[in-house]
């Protein structure tokens, strides 16, 4: 037992050289940076309207307003749900125009969905956008 050394006893200090470990970490870092594949995620293409007056939009869109009382209004006149399909057919005989729904706050969502359905029955290719108004 006399041949064992105690851990606390002794004049020898142990030095650990960490330079090779730091070099290895930098080499691994460079390797991972170089081999990383950057994925470019695809998003939606947004067709923004060109700046212009609202008079241009009046001839190029069909606008329905849905009031909080559940009325459907087109060009200042109440047409109701039954008039939506006929109006869309008449306006889109030559070309398919965008359809805008202007919905007042607290308007019944069921009416909005039914207006969209009626427009799609009249013109299946129609693009519908919904705007909340005050």
MODELLER restraints for C-alpha pairs under 7 A, 6 or more apart:
rsr = mdl.restraints
at = mdl.atoms
rsr.add(forms.Gaussian(group=physical.xy_distance, feature=features.Distance(at['CA:60:A'], at['CA:97:A']), mean=6.16, stdev=0.5))
rsr.add(forms.Gaussian(group=physical.xy_distance, feature=features.Distance(at['CA:61:A'], at['CA:97:A']), mean=5.48, stdev=0.5))
rsr.add(forms.Gaussian(group=physical.xy_distance, feature=features.Distance(at['CA:61:A'], at['CA:98:A']), mean=5.12, stdev=0.5))
rsr.add(forms.Gaussian(group=physical.xy_distance, feature=features.Distance(at['CA:61:A'], at['CA:99:A']), mean=5.76, stdev=0.5))
rsr.add(forms.Gaussian(group=physical.xy_distance, feature=features.Distance(at['CA:62:A'], at['CA:97:A']), mean=6.87, stdev=0.5))
rsr.add(forms.Gaussian(group=physical.xy_distance, feature=features.Distance(at['CA:62:A'], at['CA:98:A']), mean=6.41, stdev=0.5))
rsr.add(forms.Gaussian(group=physical.xy_distance, feature=features.Distance(at['CA:62:A'], at['CA:99:A']), mean=4.76, stdev=0.5))
rsr.add(forms.Gaussian(group=physical.xy_distance, feature=features.Distance(at['CA:62:A'], at['CA:100:A']), mean=6.14, stdev=0.5))
rsr.add(forms.Gaussian(group=physical.xy_distance, feature=features.Distance(at['CA:63:A'], at['CA:74:A']), mean=6.55, stdev=0.5))
rsr.add(forms.Gaussian(group=physical.xy_distance, feature=features.Distance(at['CA:63:A'], at['CA:99:A']), mean=5.92, stdev=0.5))
rsr.add(forms.Gaussian(group=physical.xy_distance, feature=features.Distance(at['CA:63:A'], at['CA:100:A']), mean=4.75, stdev=0.5))
rsr.add(forms.Gaussian(group=physical.xy_distance, feature=features.Distance(at['CA:63:A'], at['CA:101:A']), mean=5.93, stdev=0.5))
rsr.add(forms.Gaussian(group=physical.xy_distance, feature=features.Distance(at['CA:64:A'], at['CA:72:A']), mean=6.59, stdev=0.5))
rsr.add(forms.Gaussian(group=physical.xy_distance, feature=features.Distance(at['CA:64:A'], at['CA:73:A']), mean=5.69, stdev=0.5))
rsr.add(forms.Gaussian(group=physical.xy_distance, feature=features.Distance(at['CA:64:A'], at['CA:74:A']), mean=5.07, stdev=0.5))
rsr.add(forms.Gaussian(group=physical.xy_distance, feature=features.Distance(at['CA:64:A'], at['CA:100:A']), mean=6.32, stdev=0.5))
rsr.add(forms.Gaussian(group=physical.xy_distance, feature=features.Distance(at['CA:64:A'], at['CA:101:A']), mean=5.02, stdev=0.5))
rsr.add(forms.Gaussian(group=physical.xy_distance, feature=features.Distance(at['CA:64:A'], at['CA:102:A']), mean=6.11, stdev=0.5))
rsr.add(forms.Gaussian(group=physical.xy_distance, feature=features.Distance(at['CA:65:A'], at['CA:72:A']), mean=5.73, stdev=0.5))
rsr.add(forms.Gaussian(group=physical.xy_distance, feature=features.Distance(at['CA:65:A'], at['CA:73:A']), mean=5.00, stdev=0.5))
rsr.add(forms.Gaussian(group=physical.xy_distance, feature=features.Distance(at['CA:65:A'], at['CA:74:A']), mean=6.51, stdev=0.5))
rsr.add(forms.Gaussian(group=physical.xy_distance, feature=features.Distance(at['CA:65:A'], at['CA:101:A']), mean=5.82, stdev=0.5))
rsr.add(forms.Gaussian(group=physical.xy_distance, feature=features.Distance(at['CA:65:A'], at['CA:102:A']), mean=4.58, stdev=0.5))
rsr.add(forms.Gaussian(group=physical.xy_distance, feature=features.Distance(at['CA:65:A'], at['CA:103:A']), mean=5.87, stdev=0.5))
rsr.add(forms.Gaussian(group=physical.xy_distance, feature=features.Distance(at['CA:66:A'], at['CA:72:A']), mean=4.80, stdev=0.5))
rsr.add(forms.Gaussian(group=physical.xy_distance, feature=features.Distance(at['CA:66:A'], at['CA:73:A']), mean=6.41, stdev=0.5))
rsr.add(forms.Gaussian(group=physical.xy_distance, feature=features.Distance(at['CA:66:A'], at['CA:102:A']), mean=6.16, stdev=0.5))
rsr.add(forms.Gaussian(group=physical.xy_distance, feature=features.Distance(at['CA:66:A'], at['CA:103:A']), mean=4.87, stdev=0.5))
rsr.add(forms.Gaussian(group=physical.xy_distance, feature=features.Distance(at['CA:66:A'], at['CA:104:A']), mean=6.24, stdev=0.5))
rsr.add(forms.Gaussian(group=physical.xy_distance, feature=features.Distance(at['CA:66:A'], at['CA:107:A']), mean=6.69, stdev=0.5))
rsr.add(forms.Gaussian(group=physical.xy_distance, feature=features.Distance(at['CA:67:A'], at['CA:103:A']), mean=6.41, stdev=0.5))
rsr.add(forms.Gaussian(group=physical.xy_distance, feature=features.Distance(at['CA:67:A'], at['CA:104:A']), mean=5.27, stdev=0.5))
rsr.add(forms.Gaussian(group=physical.xy_distance, feature=features.Distance(at['CA:67:A'], at['CA:107:A']), mean=5.66, stdev=0.5))
rsr.add(forms.Gaussian(group=physical.xy_distance, feature=features.Distance(at['CA:68:A'], at['CA:104:A']), mean=5.70, stdev=0.5))
rsr.add(forms.Gaussian(group=physical.xy_distance, feature=features.Distance(at['CA:68:A'], at['CA:105:A']), mean=6.40, stdev=0.5))
rsr.add(forms.Gaussian(group=physical.xy_distance, feature=features.Distance(at['CA:68:A'], at['CA:106:A']), mean=5.28, stdev=0.5))
rsr.add(forms.Gaussian(group=physical.xy_distance, feature=features.Distance(at['CA:68:A'], at['CA:107:A']), mean=3.71, stdev=0.5))
rsr.add(forms.Gaussian(group=physical.xy_distance, feature=features.Distance(at['CA:68:A'], at['CA:108:A']), mean=6.61, stdev=0.5))
rsr.add(forms.Gaussian(group=physical.xy_distance, feature=features.Distance(at['CA:69:A'], at['CA:107:A']), mean=6.48, stdev=0.5))
rsr.add(forms.Gaussian(group=physical.xy_distance, feature=features.Distance(at['CA:70:A'], at['CA:107:A']), mean=6.11, stdev=0.5))
rsr.add(forms.Gaussian(group=physical.xy_distance, feature=features.Distance(at['CA:70:A'], at['CA:108:A']), mean=6.06, stdev=0.5))
rsr.add(forms.Gaussian(group=physical.xy_distance, feature=features.Distance(at['CA:70:A'], at['CA:111:A']), mean=6.39, stdev=0.5))
rsr.add(forms.Gaussian(group=physical.xy_distance, feature=features.Distance(at['CA:71:A'], at['CA:78:A']), mean=6.66, stdev=0.5))
rsr.add(forms.Gaussian(group=physical.xy_distance, feature=features.Distance(at['CA:71:A'], at['CA:80:A']), mean=6.07, stdev=0.5))
rsr.add(forms.Gaussian(group=physical.xy_distance, feature=features.Distance(at['CA:72:A'], at['CA:78:A']), mean=5.70, stdev=0.5))
rsr.add(forms.Gaussian(group=physical.xy_distance, feature=features.Distance(at['CA:72:A'], at['CA:79:A']), mean=5.89, stdev=0.5))
rsr.add(forms.Gaussian(group=physical.xy_distance, feature=features.Distance(at['CA:72:A'], at['CA:80:A']), mean=4.88, stdev=0.5))
rsr.add(forms.Gaussian(group=physical.xy_distance, feature=features.Distance(at['CA:72:A'], at['CA:81:A']), mean=6.55, stdev=0.5))
rsr.add(forms.Gaussian(group=physical.xy_distance, feature=features.Distance(at['CA:73:A'], at['CA:79:A']), mean=5.75, stdev=0.5))
rsr.add(forms.Gaussian(group=physical.xy_distance, feature=features.Distance(at['CA:81:A'], at['CA:115:A']), mean=6.41, stdev=0.5))
rsr.add(forms.Gaussian(group=physical.xy_distance, feature=features.Distance(at['CA:84:A'], at['CA:115:A']), mean=6.67, stdev=0.5))
rsr.add(forms.Gaussian(group=physical.xy_distance, feature=features.Distance(at['CA:84:A'], at['CA:118:A']), mean=6.25, stdev=0.5))
rsr.add(forms.Gaussian(group=physical.xy_distance, feature=features.Distance(at['CA:84:A'], at['CA:119:A']), mean=6.52, stdev=0.5))
rsr.add(forms.Gaussian(group=physical.xy_distance, feature=features.Distance(at['CA:85:A'], at['CA:118:A']), mean=5.23, stdev=0.5))
rsr.add(forms.Gaussian(group=physical.xy_distance, feature=features.Distance(at['CA:85:A'], at['CA:119:A']), mean=5.60, stdev=0.5))
rsr.add(forms.Gaussian(group=physical.xy_distance, feature=features.Distance(at['CA:85:A'], at['CA:122:A']), mean=5.25, stdev=0.5))
rsr.add(forms.Gaussian(group=physical.xy_distance, feature=features.Distance(at['CA:88:A'], at['CA:119:A']), mean=6.15, stdev=0.5))
rsr.add(forms.Gaussian(group=physical.xy_distance, feature=features.Distance(at['CA:88:A'], at['CA:122:A']), mean=6.21, stdev=0.5))
rsr.add(forms.Gaussian(group=physical.xy_distance, feature=features.Distance(at['CA:89:A'], at['CA:122:A']), mean=5.60, stdev=0.5))
rsr.add(forms.Gaussian(group=physical.xy_distance, feature=features.Distance(at['CA:89:A'], at['CA:123:A']), mean=6.78, stdev=0.5))
rsr.add(forms.Gaussian(group=physical.xy_distance, feature=features.Distance(at['CA:96:A'], at['CA:126:A']), mean=6.16, stdev=0.5))
rsr.add(forms.Gaussian(group=physical.xy_distance, feature=features.Distance(at['CA:97:A'], at['CA:126:A']), mean=6.67, stdev=0.5))
rsr.add(forms.Gaussian(group=physical.xy_distance, feature=features.Distance(at['CA:98:A'], at['CA:126:A']), mean=6.15, stdev=0.5))
rsr.add(forms.Gaussian(group=physical.xy_distance, feature=features.Distance(at['CA:98:A'], at['CA:127:A']), mean=5.10, stdev=0.5))
rsr.add(forms.Gaussian(group=physical.xy_distance, feature=features.Distance(at['CA:98:A'], at['CA:128:A']), mean=6.16, stdev=0.5))
rsr.add(forms.Gaussian(group=physical.xy_distance, feature=features.Distance(at['CA:99:A'], at['CA:126:A']), mean=6.84, stdev=0.5))
rsr.add(forms.Gaussian(group=physical.xy_distance, feature=features.Distance(at['CA:99:A'], at['CA:127:A']), mean=6.04, stdev=0.5))
rsr.add(forms.Gaussian(group=physical.xy_distance, feature=features.Distance(at['CA:99:A'], at['CA:128:A']), mean=4.78, stdev=0.5))
rsr.add(forms.Gaussian(group=physical.xy_distance, feature=features.Distance(at['CA:99:A'], at['CA:129:A']), mean=6.38, stdev=0.5))
rsr.add(forms.Gaussian(group=physical.xy_distance, feature=features.Distance(at['CA:100:A'], at['CA:128:A']), mean=5.77, stdev=0.5))
rsr.add(forms.Gaussian(group=physical.xy_distance, feature=features.Distance(at['CA:100:A'], at['CA:129:A']), mean=4.95, stdev=0.5))
rsr.add(forms.Gaussian(group=physical.xy_distance, feature=features.Distance(at['CA:100:A'], at['CA:130:A']), mean=5.82, stdev=0.5))
rsr.add(forms.Gaussian(group=physical.xy_distance, feature=features.Distance(at['CA:101:A'], at['CA:129:A']), mean=6.20, stdev=0.5))
rsr.add(forms.Gaussian(group=physical.xy_distance, feature=features.Distance(at['CA:101:A'], at['CA:130:A']), mean=4.72, stdev=0.5))
rsr.add(forms.Gaussian(group=physical.xy_distance, feature=features.Distance(at['CA:101:A'], at['CA:131:A']), mean=6.03, stdev=0.5))
rsr.add(forms.Gaussian(group=physical.xy_distance, feature=features.Distance(at['CA:102:A'], at['CA:130:A']), mean=6.09, stdev=0.5))
rsr.add(forms.Gaussian(group=physical.xy_distance, feature=features.Distance(at['CA:102:A'], at['CA:131:A']), mean=4.86, stdev=0.5))
rsr.add(forms.Gaussian(group=physical.xy_distance, feature=features.Distance(at['CA:102:A'], at['CA:132:A']), mean=5.82, stdev=0.5))
rsr.add(forms.Gaussian(group=physical.xy_distance, feature=features.Distance(at['CA:102:A'], at['CA:133:A']), mean=6.20, stdev=0.5))
rsr.add(forms.Gaussian(group=physical.xy_distance, feature=features.Distance(at['CA:103:A'], at['CA:131:A']), mean=6.11, stdev=0.5))
rsr.add(forms.Gaussian(group=physical.xy_distance, feature=features.Distance(at['CA:103:A'], at['CA:132:A']), mean=4.93, stdev=0.5))
rsr.add(forms.Gaussian(group=physical.xy_distance, feature=features.Distance(at['CA:103:A'], at['CA:133:A']), mean=5.89, stdev=0.5))
rsr.add(forms.Gaussian(group=physical.xy_distance, feature=features.Distance(at['CA:104:A'], at['CA:132:A']), mean=5.93, stdev=0.5))
rsr.add(forms.Gaussian(group=physical.xy_distance, feature=features.Distance(at['CA:104:A'], at['CA:133:A']), mean=5.14, stdev=0.5))
rsr.add(forms.Gaussian(group=physical.xy_distance, feature=features.Distance(at['CA:104:A'], at['CA:134:A']), mean=5.91, stdev=0.5))
rsr.add(forms.Gaussian(group=physical.xy_distance, feature=features.Distance(at['CA:105:A'], at['CA:132:A']), mean=6.88, stdev=0.5))
rsr.add(forms.Gaussian(group=physical.xy_distance, feature=features.Distance(at['CA:105:A'], at['CA:133:A']), mean=6.90, stdev=0.5))
rsr.add(forms.Gaussian(group=physical.xy_distance, feature=features.Distance(at['CA:105:A'], at['CA:134:A']), mean=6.57, stdev=0.5))
rsr.add(forms.Gaussian(group=physical.xy_distance, feature=features.Distance(at['CA:120:A'], at['CA:126:A']), mean=6.55, stdev=0.5))
